Amino acid sequence: MSAANAVSVRDVAKVYRRYGRRPHGTLKSAFLSRSSGAEGGVTALDGVSFEVPAGETLGVIGANGSGKSTLLKLLAGIVRPTRGTVEVRGRLAALLELGAGFHPELSGRENVEITGLLLGLTKKEIAARFEKIVRFAGVEEFLDAPVKTYSSGMAVRLGFAIAAHSDPDVLLVDEVLAVGDEAFSHRALEKFSEFERAGRTLVFVSHDLALVAERCRRAIWLDGGRLRADGPATETVHRYRERVAADEGRRRLDDGRAGSRIGSGEATIESVRLLDASGKAAGGLRAGEPASLEMTVRAAAPLSDFVFGFRISTVAGVMVFGTNTALEGLRPERFEGEGRVTLAIPALDLATGVYSVDAAVHAKNGAPYDARADVLRFEVSSDRAGAGLWGPPRRWEFTGGIHWGAGPPPAK
């Protein structure tokens, strides 16, 4: 491992044995199956490789069961890889489970002392940092109560406070902010910033994609135990969101969850897609990018009275935008056989969120031939913070005696 890297993971695989199956016939077959992870094994990670330079904050994202927690356990040395190597340079602290390592019958005070020793601190160092740890965790009133009486939030705050004050070179965190209150979340994020400024390394798993995009320069995406993406956090998060939205769209159609469908059947909607600027089907887009809504339609018999329309809403049902060919002044003439209808949107200036699409083909008087509600969902992501449903390009300008400190340039 390079001296500049705090973490190195090379071609790592982890296979867990599946218990409860019939014993192997011979000692040789048992050994081969156990070592190779072949029959009966559950592969949590397969061929994962990456390095983390010292001082970097790395986010780890992916669906449940994708191997995120297994990866952190390998980095922490709790489990060993079936194949490959894992190296971590420097003092390591890990907070992987709520209150992990705490003795439930002992008090918070006693657990601080024991856990501190396990993390490599001396008794003198623990005593010097004790008050800071307790204040950070916010458990002053319960310090002498058994940890088994703590709520999950109190336990994780105390565990994080001890780990964060043990001066680790590498800190591993698994969803620590998911159970904390607002005040604790702010303290934890401030601590993350301190680690960065001090040149320490942080690896954390989170389902909060906005947090990963905001706080991490880099992120990796695990998918089914494999490394699907590794790059700048905003790009990795975007790719993951796009995949999730596309998968969810397919599941909605396959499972018959694509909302209501009504109509006479004189014309039918065969498919509905969201297309990106290159004309490829997409499950998500960046705010402000060009987009198109496309429906493939078929007329059972020639029609001279027809209207095509789309509507975009939030998943809560609030309409964002809707239009149809009649509103746009298009006059129908003839529709027969199969056709394709495309609504081009030069800039999809929506705020970050998930949106639903309705599509319809109907007569001019509104009588539906085929109207499909919630037929498609897609996600919009953005680097710009904001509220509401509209995310237009924007820029702040100031004159006179208004001055700002150093920071990122105003959003354009």
C-alpha positions in Angstrom: 0.0 0.0 0.0 1.3 3.4 -0.9 2.3 5.6 2.0 -0.2 8.2 0.7 -3.1 5.8 1.1 -4.9 5.2 4.4 -7.0 2.3 3.1 -6.3 -0.2 0.3 -8.7 -2.9 -0.8 -7.5 -5.3 -3.5 -9.7 -7.8 -5.3 -11.7 -8.5 -2.1 -14.4 -11.2 -2.0 -16.3 -12.3 1.1 -18.4 -15.4 1.1 -20.4 -16.4 4.1 -21.2 -20.1 4.7 -24.8 -21.1 4.6 -25.6 -23.2 7.7 -28.4 -25.7 8.1 -27.5 -27.7 5.0 -26.6 -31.4 4.8 -23.0 -32.1 5.9 -20.3 -32.5 3.2 -19.5 -36.1 2.3 -15.7 -35.9 2.8 -13.2 -33.8 4.6 -11.7 -32.8 1.3 -15.0 -31.7 -0.2 -15.8 -29.7 3.0 -12.5 -28.0 2.8 -12.8 -27.1 -0.9 -16.3 -25.8 -0.5 -15.4 -23.7 2.5 -12.3 -22.2 1.0 -13.8 -21.5 -2.4 -17.2 -20.3 -1.2 -18.8 -22.4 -3.9 -21.9 -24.4 -3.1 -24.1 -23.1 -0.3 -22.2 -19.9 0.2 -23.6 -16.4 0.2 -21.4 -13.9 -1.6 -21.5 -10.5 0.1 -18.6 -9.0 -1.9 -17.0 -10.0 -5.1 -13.8 -8.5 -6.7 -13.9 -5.2 -4.9 -10.8 -2.9 -5.3 -10.2 0.7 -4.3 -7.9 2.9 -2.3 -8.5 5.8 -0.1 -5.8 8.5 0.2 -5.1 9.8 3.7 -7.3 12.8 4.5 -10.2 11.8 2.2 -13.8 11.4 3.1 -15.3 8.5 1.2 -19.0 7.8 1.1 -20.3 4.3 0.5 -23.8 3.9 -1.0 -26.0 1.1 -2.3 -29.2 -0.7 -1.6 -29.7 -2.9 1.4 -27.8 -6.2 1.0 -25.3 -4.7 -1.4 -22.3 -5.4 0.8 -21.8 -2.0 2.5 -21.8 -3.2 6.1 -19.6 -6.2 5.2 -17.1 -3.9 3.6 -16.9 -1.8 6.8 -16.5 -5.0 8.9 -13.6 -6.1 6.7 -12.0 -2.7 7.0 -12.4 -2.8 10.8 -10.9 -6.3 11.0 -14.1 -7.9 12.4 -14.3 -10.4 9.6 -11.6 -11.6 7.2 -11.9 -11.6 3.4 -12.4 -14.9 1.6 -10.1 -13.6 -1.1 -8.0 -10.5 -1.6 -6.3 -8.1 0.8 -7.5 -5.3 3.1 -5.0 -2.8 4.6 -5.6 0.1 6.9 -2.8 2.4 7.9 -2.8 4.1 11.3 -5.1 4.0 14.3 -8.6 2.8 13.5 -11.9 3.6 15.2 -15.2 2.0 14.0 -18.8 2.6 14.8 -20.6 0.0 12.9 -23.6 -0.9 15.1 -25.6 0.9 17.8 -23.7 0.6 21.0 -21.5 -2.1 19.6 -18.9 -3.2 22.2 -20.8 -1.7 25.1 -21.5 -3.9 28.2 -25.2 -3.4 28.9 -25.0 -3.9 32.6 -22.2 -1.3 33.1 -22.8 2.4 33.3 -22.1 4.9 30.6 -19.1 6.1 32.6 -17.6 2.6 32.9 -18.2 1.9 29.2 -16.5 5.2 28.2 -13.4 4.0 30.1 -13.5 0.4 28.8 -14.2 1.4 25.2 -11.5 4.1 25.3 -8.9 1.5 26.4 -10.0 -0.8 23.6 -9.5 2.0 21.1 -5.9 2.5 22.2 -6.2 5.4 24.6 -4.4 5.4 28.0 -6.3 6.0 31.2 -4.7 9.4 31.4 -5.9 10.3 27.9 -9.4 9.0 28.7 -9.6 11.1 31.9 -8.4 14.2 30.0 -11.1 13.8 27.3 -13.9 12.4 29.5 -15.9 15.7 29.9 -15.7 16.4 26.1 -17.0 12.9 25.3 -19.9 13.2 27.7 -20.9 16.7 26.5 -20.7 15.7 22.9 -22.9 12.7 23.5 -25.3 14.7 25.6 -25.8 11.9 28.2 -24.7 13.8 31.3 -27.9 13.0 33.3 -27.6 9.3 32.5 -23.9 8.8 32.9 -24.1 6.5 35.9 -27.1 4.5 34.6 -26.6 1.1 32.9 -26.3 1.4 29.2 -29.1 -1.2 28.8 -31.5 1.6 29.9 -30.3 4.0 27.1 -32.3 4.6 24.0 -30.8 3.6 20.7 -30.1 7.3 20.0 -28.2 7.8 23.3 -26.2 4.6 22.7 -25.1 5.7 19.2 -24.2 9.2 20.4 -22.0 7.9 23.2 -20.4 5.4 20.9 -19.7 8.0 18.2 -18.4 10.5 20.9 -15.9 8.0 22.2 -14.7 7.0 18.7 -14.4 10.6 17.5 -12.4 11.6 20.5 -9.9 8.7 20.3 -7.8 10.6 17.7 -8.2 7.9 15.0 -6.3 8.2 11.7 -9.2 6.3 10.1 -12.8 6.5 11.2 -15.5 4.0 9.9 -19.1 5.0 10.5 -22.3 3.1 9.5 -25.4 5.2 9.4 -24.5 7.1 12.6 -26.7 10.1 11.7 -29.8 8.0 11.0 -30.7 7.7 14.7 -29.4 11.0 16.1 -31.4 14.1 16.7 -30.9 17.4 14.8 -28.4 18.8 17.4 -26.3 15.6 17.4 -26.3 15.5 13.6 -24.8 19.0 13.5 -22.1 18.1 16.0 -21.3 14.9 14.1 -21.0 16.9 10.8 -18.8 19.4 12.5 -16.6 16.6 13.7 -16.4 15.2 10.1 -15.1 18.6 9.0 -12.5 18.6 11.8 -11.3 15.2 10.6 -10.9 16.6 7.1 -9.0 19.6 8.2 -6.7 17.5 10.4 -5.9 15.2 7.4 -7.7 12.2 8.8 -9.6 9.7 6.8 -13.4 9.0 7.1 -15.3 6.2 5.5 -19.0 6.2 6.1 -22.1 4.4 4.8 -25.3 6.3 4.4 -28.6 6.1 2.7 -28.8 9.9 2.8 -27.6 10.5 -0.7 -27.9 14.3 -0.4 -25.5 14.1 2.6 -23.0 12.0 0.7 -23.1 14.3 -2.3 -22.6 17.4 0.0 -20.0 16.1 2.4 -17.9 13.7 0.3 -15.5 14.5 -2.5 -15.7 10.9 -3.6 -18.2 8.0 -3.3 -18.3 4.3 -4.2 -21.5 2.5 -5.2 -21.8 -1.2 -4.3 -24.4 -3.2 -6.2 -24.9 -6.9 -5.4 -21.5 -7.1 -3.8 -19.7 -5.6 -6.8 -18.2 -2.1 -7.2 -20.6 -0.4 -9.7 -19.1 3.1 -9.6 -16.2 5.0 -8.0 -15.7 8.7 -8.6 -16.8 12.2 -7.5 -19.6 11.9 -5.0 -22.1 13.9 -7.0 -21.6 11.8 -10.1 -21.7 8.5 -8.2 -24.9 9.6 -6.4 -26.5 10.6 -9.7 -25.7 7.3 -11.4 -27.2 5.4 -8.4 -30.3 7.5 -8.3 -30.8 7.0 -12.0 -30.5 3.3 -11.6 -32.9 3.2 -8.7 -35.5 5.2 -10.6 -35.2 3.1 -13.7 -35.5 -0.2 -11.7 -38.5 1.1 -9.8 -40.1 2.1 -13.1 -39.7 -1.3 -14.5 -41.0 -2.9 -11.3 -44.0 -0.7 -11.3 -44.9 -1.9 -14.8 -44.1 -5.5 -14.2 -46.0 -5.7 -10.9 -49.0 -3.8 -12.3 -48.4 -0.9 -9.9 -48.4 1.7 -12.6 -51.6 3.3 -11.3 -55.1 3.3 -12.9 -55.8 2.8 -16.6 -59.1 3.7 -18.2 -60.3 4.0 -21.7 -62.3 2.6 -24.6 -59.3 0.9 -26.2 -59.9 2.6 -29.6 -56.3 3.7 -29.1 -53.7 2.3 -26.6 -50.5 3.4 -25.1 -47.9 0.7 -25.6 -45.0 2.3 -23.6 -43.9 5.6 -22.0 -40.3 6.6 -21.6 -38.2 9.5 -20.3 -35.3 10.3 -22.6 -32.1 12.2 -21.9 -30.4 14.7 -24.2 -28.9 11.9 -26.3 -32.2 10.2 -26.8 -31.5 7.3 -24.4 -34.1 6.1 -21.8 -33.3 7.5 -18.4 -34.5 6.9 -14.9 -33.3 10.3 -13.7 -31.8 13.6 -14.9 -29.9 16.6 -13.6 -32.0 19.7 -13.0 -31.9 22.0 -16.1 -30.9 19.3 -18.5 -32.9 18.7 -21.8 -35.4 15.9 -21.6 -38.2 14.3 -23.6 -41.3 12.4 -22.7 -42.1 9.7 -25.3 -45.2 7.4 -25.7 -45.6 4.7 -28.3 -49.3 4.5 -29.3 -51.5 2.3 -31.5 -54.9 2.9 -33.0 -57.2 -0.1 -33.3 -58.9 1.6 -36.3 -58.2 4.9 -38.1 -59.0 7.9 -36.0 -59.6 11.5 -36.9 -60.4 12.7 -33.4 -57.4 12.3 -31.1 -55.4 14.3 -28.5 -52.1 13.2 -26.8 -51.1 14.6 -23.4 -48.6 14.3 -20.6 -48.8 15.4 -17.0 -45.9 15.6 -14.5 -46.7 15.5 -10.7 -45.0 14.9 -7.5 -45.4 11.4 -6.1 -47.7 13.1 -3.5 -50.0 14.0 -6.3 -49.3 17.8 -6.7 -49.4 18.7 -10.4 -46.2 20.3 -11.6 -46.9 20.7 -15.3 -49.4 19.3 -17.9 -50.1 19.9 -21.5 -51.7 18.2 -24.5 -51.8 18.6 -28.3 -55.2 20.4 -28.2 -53.9 23.0 -25.7 -50.9 23.6 -27.9 -53.3 24.2 -30.9 -52.5 21.1 -32.9 -55.3 20.0 -35.2 -55.8 16.2 -35.6 -56.2 14.8 -39.1 -55.5 11.0 -39.2 -54.1 8.5 -36.7 -53.8 4.8 -37.8 -51.6 1.9 -36.9 -48.6 2.6 -34.6 -47.0 5.9 -33.9 -44.7 7.7 -31.5 -45.4 10.9 -29.7 -42.5 12.9 -28.2 -42.8 16.0 -26.0 -39.3 17.8 -26.0 -38.5 19.9 -22.9 -35.3 22.0 -23.6 -34.6 22.4 -19.8 -36.2 20.3 -17.1 -35.9 23.0 -14.4 -37.4 20.9 -11.6 -36.1 20.8 -8.0 -34.5 17.7 -6.6 -37.1 15.0 -6.0 -39.0 12.1 -7.5 -41.8 12.8 -10.0 -44.6 10.9 -11.6 -45.9 10.9 -15.2 -49.4 10.4 -16.5 -50.0 9.8 -20.2 -53.2 9.8 -22.2 -54.7 9.6 -25.6 -58.3 10.8 -25.8 -61.0 12.4 -27.9 -61.2 16.2 -28.1 -64.2 16.1 -25.7 -62.1 14.3 -23.1 -63.4 10.8 -23.6 -60.4 8.6 -22.9 -59.1 6.0 -25.4 -56.3 5.1 -23.0 -55.4 7.1 -19.9 -52.6 5.8 -17.7 -51.9 7.4 -14.3 -48.5 7.2 -12.6 -47.1 5.2 -15.6 -43.6 6.4 -15.1 -41.4 7.8 -12.3 -38.1 9.6 -12.6 -35.8 11.4 -10.3 -34.3 14.9 -10.6 -31.0 15.7 -8.8 -29.2 19.0 -8.4 -26.1 20.4 -6.7 -28.1 23.5 -5.9 -30.0 23.6 -2.6 -33.5 25.1 -2.6 -37.1 24.6 -1.8 -40.3 24.0 -3.8 -40.7 22.3 -7.1 -39.0 24.7 -9.5 -35.2 24.7 -9.8 -34.4 27.4 -12.4 -30.8 28.7 -13.2 -30.1 31.6 -10.9 -27.4 33.9 -9.6 -27.2 36.2 -6.6 -25.8 39.8 -7.2 -25.0 42.3 -4.5 -24.0 46.0 -4.5 -23.1 48.5 -1.9 -21.8 47.6 1.5 -22.6 43.8 1.3 -19.5 41.6 1.5 -19.2 37.8 1.6 -16.3 35.6 2.8 -14.5 33.0 0.7 -16.6 30.1 -0.5 -18.1 28.6 -3.6 -19.1 30.9 -6.3 -22.8 31.8 -6.5 -25.0 29.2 -8.3 -25.5 30.0 -12.0 
